[in-house]
Amino acid sequence: IARVAPYRILHQTQDSQVYWAVACGSSRKEITKHWEWLENNLLQTLSIFDNEEDITTFVKGKIHGIIAEENKNEQPQSEEDPGKFKEAELKMRKQFGMPEVEKLVNYYSCSYWKGRVPRQGWLYLTVNHLCFYSFLLGKEVTLVIQWVDVTQLEKNATLLFPECIKVSTRDSELYFSMFLNINETFKLMEQLANIAMRQLLDNETFLQDKSLPKPRRPLKNISALKRDLDARAKNECYRATFRLPKDECLDGHTDCTLWTPFNKMHIPGQMFVSNNYICFASRAEEACHLIIPLREVTIVEKADSSSVLPSPLSISTKSKMTFFFANLKDRDFLVQRISDFLQRTPSKKPCGIDREWKWNVADPSTETFSALFPTSALSHQPVSFCAGQVPTASQGLLKLFRRNSEELSGPKGAKEKMKEESWNIHFFEYGRGMCMYRTAKTRELVQKGIPENLRGELWLLFSGAWNEMVTHPGYYADLVEKSMGKYNLATEEIERDLHRSMPEHPAFQNELGIAALRRVLTAYAFRNPTIGYCQAMNIVTSVLLLYCNEEEAFWLLVALCERMLPDYYNTRVVGALVDQGIFEELTREYLPQLSEKMQDLGVISTISLSWFLTLFLSVMPFESAVVIVDCFFYEGIKFILQVSLAILDANMEKLLQCCDEGEAMTILGRYLDNVVNRQSVSPPIPHLHALLTSGDDPPLEIDIFELIKTSYEKFGNLKADDIEQMRFKQRLKVIQSLEDTAKKSVVRAVSGDIGFSMEELEELYVVFKAKYLMSCYWGNNRAAAARRDQSLPYLEQYRIDMEQFTELFISLTPWACGAHTPVLAARLFRLLDDNRDSLINFKEFVTGMSGMYHGDLTEKLKVLYKLHLPPALNPEETESALEATSYFTEDVTTEGNATLLPLPLMACSCLAEEKGTSPQDYRYYLRMWAKEKENKKETIKDLPKMSQEQFIELCKTLYNMFSEDPVEQELYHAIATVASLLLRIGEVGKKFSNRPTRKSEDCKANNSQDPVSEEESPTSEQSQNSAVEQQPQADHEDKASIDAQPEKTQQENQTLGDGSGEGQSSPLQLLSDDETKDDMSMSSYSMVSTGSLQCEDIADDTVLVGCEGSGAAARYGSTIDTDWSISFEQILASMLTETALVNYFEKKVNILQKIKDQKKIERQFSSSSDYELSSVSG
C-alpha cells in the first residue's frame, strides 16, 4: 500500500465536505517551498472571486495546468515526443485557425487577467504569434497577437500579483501571471518578439537568419524550436563576449580553472569551445579573458592528474605560449571535440596567419610600419589597387604624413615612450597577439591611452577584426578590384562626402588619403549593399586609416558596422536610436534630477546621435576623441554610454538653468571642444567645431584622461549584459515608433488625392502591411520579402502581389460579386499596376479602394467602366484584337475564349529580372513624383469607347454585383432595361458612321479583347448577323443567371419595344433558367437577337427569343459585331434613368466596419474546436 506523504496542502471551502489535494511533500522544507509559491502566486488572487464554487474551479484548473506542464518538462530531452507536444500543436492550429507552416515553439499554463478576473488557460508561443485560450466558468477567452504588433514586453510586479508579464500592443495591454517558470517564458517571448522586429527592420537578414522552422521534416521533439532559440541566444552572447565572427557557433562549455602565470593562480571560470576557437571567461568579471584561435594551436595534451591539479589539459600555440586548464569534468570528451575541430581547421594556412607580432618599441619614430607589423596579406604580395603599389596598402596614413615634430623629443615624446614601455612589459607578462591574457591590468593601460605606434594592432585585437582579416586573405583586394569603376547611389554619396572627412588633417588634404578612403568605403558598400554607405562612416573610416593600412581599416569597419554597433549605419540609424533610448533610460536612473529637464528640452535625441554615430570624433578635438575610440574598441558601447553620462553629470548645474535646446547644445558643445589630450605627440589639428562655439571667457580645459577616470568611478558599474537586455526593450520601442512614423508619412503622402479620412487610411495601411507580412512568414517562397527594399521611400517599401490583393479586395470591396469577385479583383489589380511589375504599393491600393467607396455615381461608374477596358482586361487578348479586321474568321473564336488569367508568368519574371539588374536610382523616383504632381484631370470624354464584347462583360459584372442585394429583382429589371437600351443605341450609332473602315480601326485600337469572352451580345442588322453561344472555357468563372420571372419577361418585352422583322433591331431579352444557377453552368446569361441564328446552329444551352430571318451562323462560337461601340456618356445617361441603379451606387458603405469584420475573419477560429482542453489541461 502506498504511503501517504507526511505533509500535504489541501483545498477545502467552508460549506463543502470535499477537499482537494493541492500539494504534498516528504519534508517540511519541501512543503514550505510549495506553500510559498501558492502564497505568492495564488492566494492573493482568490479574494476577487464572489463565490466558493468559482474559487474551487479556479484552483483545480490552475493546479491541473501546473501538473501538466511539469510532466511536459520532465520528459527526457532525447526521447521522441510521445504525442503531447504534437497534440498541443494540432490543438493550437485548430483553435486559432493557423496554417500548417505556423510552428509552435512552446506552450505554458498561466492566467490571463481580463479586468480583475484571472482566466486560467494555456499560452501558446508560435514563431509569429502569441495565442491564449481559456474556457472557464462557462466563459471562453481567445487571444491572438502577432509578434510584429508587440510594442513592449515587461516582467513586473503589481499589487494584485507579485510577478506578471505585460504584453503591450498599439491598442491594448495584456497581463499574464501564475507561470511555473516565469523567467523561461519571458525570455522566450523576448526572443520571438526580437525576431519579429528583425523582420520589420531588415527582411533580407531576417530570412537568412530565420533558421527556425525546418520544413524538411516535421518537428517531433517537444521543444526542438525552443532549443534552437536557446542555442541562438547562447551563440549571440558567446560571440559578443569574445568579439568573434558572426558565423561562429558555440559547441559547448564547461566549468574549469585556468593557470595564470602572471599572478601564479588557478582562476575558476568557464571554457567555451566552438568550431574555430577555445575561449575562457573567469567567474570574476575582471580577472581574466582568453581567446585561443584553433588556427594558432599546435599541441593539445592531457597532463597527469594530481590531487592539487585534477584532470589538467595543456594547449600550446605557435607563439610559444602554453595554457593550463584543470578541474575539467569530462576531459576525454573535451579533448576529442577539440581534436575534431582541429582536424577541420585548414592545415595549409592562408598567408598572413603565420605572421608573428614583431615590434620594436625602442624606436618609435620609425616610418616602416609594414615591416614592423605586417598585418596585411597585401604586404606579402605586390598588389596594385589602381595602378602600381599603393603606400596605404601597407601602412597607416599617420606614418606617411608624420611631420618631424618637436613633440617627439620633448616631454610628450618621453611620456609616449613610457607608455610603449608599459605595453612592452605587459606583452612580456601577459602574451602578445590574439592569445593575450586580458585582465583588469589590460583595461588600465587602455584607459591611459594606447601609444600611437600600437593603436592599429590593439584596435584589431580588441575588436576581433584581426580574426576575420587573417581568415579572409585577399578578400579586400578582390572587393576593391570588383568595385572599381562601378557607380551607384552609394558611390555617389561617398564621392560627395570624401572631402568632408577630416579636411583639417594633412593626410586628407591630398589624393593619397582621399583615394584610400574612397576604396575602403566603396569596398564596404559592395560587401554590404543593405547598409551601402551611411553618413558618419566617412569620419570613422578616415580615423581608422590614420592608424591602419587599408585592409585593416576595412575589417575594423566591418567589425563596427556588423558587430559592435549593430544597425547603426542603415538608412534609419535604428541602432543609434536604440542606444539613444538606453541613454535616456540610464539618465533617468543615474541623473534623475537632470532627466526631466533634458526631456523637456529635447536635447538627448540631438546629442546622442552625433556622439554615438561618430564615437565623439565629430564633436571633440581629434587627439581626445581617439582615446575614446581606444576604450570603445576594448569595452564596446558600454563605454560610450558611460562617458556620455559623465559629460551630462559634469554640466548638470548649467544644464538645469537652460531655457531652451539651443542654450543646452551650446553648453555641451563648448565643454566638448575643450576636452584636451595634453599627452598627444601628434601636432594639434584645428577642431572646426571649436571655432564656432568659442565664447568671450577663456574656456576651462578638461583633461580627457580625467573625464575617462571619472566615468569609471561614477558609472563603471554598467554591465554589458544589462545593456543587451535594454537594447532588446528599446528595439521594440524604436522599430514600432519608426513603423508608426512610416505609417503617418505614407498616409500624409496619399491623403491629398484620396477620399478616405486619415483614420480610414491608417486602418487600411495596417491591413495592407499585415497582408504583406503574412506572405513573408506563411508564403512558401521568398519573393515577398525580396520585394522590400529599405532604401526605398516608405510608400514603396511594402508592396503586394495579385494573390494578396485579391484576398484584401474580397474582404473590403463594397462591390461583392460572389464567385465573380476574384475576376474583378484581378482586373482592378491590372488597372492599378501602372509599371507592370505585378506588384502594387499602398497608394495604388487605396486609389483602387477609393474609386469604389468615394465620389458620386459618375466617379464610381468610371472605375467600373475602366475595369472592362484594357489594361484591366487581360492584355493577352490584344493579339486577337489584331484579327478583328477580318471580322472574326472561324478559327478566331476558339482562340479568343481564354479565361481570365493573371499577367503571363513569363512576362512577370522578365520584368522582375530586368528590374533586378538595373536598380532604379533616386532620380527615377523624383521623376515619378514630379509626374504624379502634374495635373492630369481625366474627363469622361477622355475615356475610350467600349466594344460590344466589353459591354457584355460590364453587364455580367453588374448582374453578379446585384445577386445578393435586398432589392435584387428591382436591380435586375433596371439593368435589363438599360442594357437593351444601350444595345440599340450602339446599333443606331453604327448607322450614322459613314466610314466603317475607320470604325473597325477604332475598334482595333480600343478593343484589347477580354479573354473572358464567354458570351457576347450581338444585335441584328441586315448586313451583319451575330449570335451568342456559350463558351466551353468559361467555367473558371462561377456564373449564375438572372432569375427573371415570366411575368417580368413579359413586362420587359412590352417595355423594350416591339421592333420585329428583317430591317429592325429586335428587343433584347435576358432570360434564365433555374439550371443555369448551378455553379457548374457555363454561362451566366445569353443575349440573343431575333433573326440572328438558324435553329440548327444553336447550341443546346443557348436561350433564344424568336428565331426569324436568315443569316450566317457562327459555327465555332459567337462572332462579335466589331463596328458596334458605346461611349461612357451614353452608359452614364442610361444609368441615370433608373432610380434603383442610382441608389445602389450612391449608397454609402463604412470601410472601417469592413476592416473590423476582416480582422475578425482573420482571427476566426475553427467552429469545430471543442471547448474543453481536457487532453492538455488535465
Disulfide bonds with the S-S distance in Angstrom:
none
